[in-house]
Amino acid sequence: MMATTHAAVGLCLALPLTVVAPDLAPVAALAGVAGGVFPDLDLLAGVHRRTLHFPDYYWVGTVPALVVAAVAPGPETVAVATFLCSAAVHSVSDVFGAGTEARPWERTSAEAVYLHSRSQWIAPRYWIRYDGAPEDYLVTVLCFSPGLVLFGPTVRRVTVAFLAVGALYTLVRKHLPRVEERLL
């Protein structure tokens, strides 16, 4: 799935706060977006879906952080809990997409995300055919839609920016391997 989709799902994690703690909802939404993007920073390390993706270990920090945020709700505790939860959900949800190959629509990889506790890769499920597929962008739009109506201007601007980036990526995704080959 696209980083924008993970960011959108991270925003959705803040939705309950729009009802129970509206003053904390914006910080939770932004932390959820950041946590949704964070694992994909391992693209820069060259080992995507292994270096910063922890479908098992993020939960070790997430559960206590959620408890602390519930017991002592404040901007910091809610931000940390939402960030970690979003990173955990991102890491798990990559299993439902394609593998790590440059052309995931060809289905040549059996590696969706690395499970550190078992020292093995989990195979992709292809519910989302590949990152940047039209259905991937549809999930982005659906999950970011609340960001346009339930939050203030900062979250709305972030939402619009991510929707634009996701749309552009969806339009060019299938051309990127060819461009990369030419440049490298």
Secondary structure, DSSP 8 states (H G I E B T S, - for coil): --HHHHHHHHHHTTTTHHHH-TTTHHHHHHHHHHHHHGGGGGGGGT-TTTSS--TTTHHHHHHHHHHHHHHS-SHHHHHHHHHHHHHHHHHHHGGGS--SSSSGGG-----SEEEGGGTEEE----SS-STT-HHHHHHHHHHHHHHHHSS-HHHHHHHHHHHHHHHHHHHHGGGHHHHHHHH-
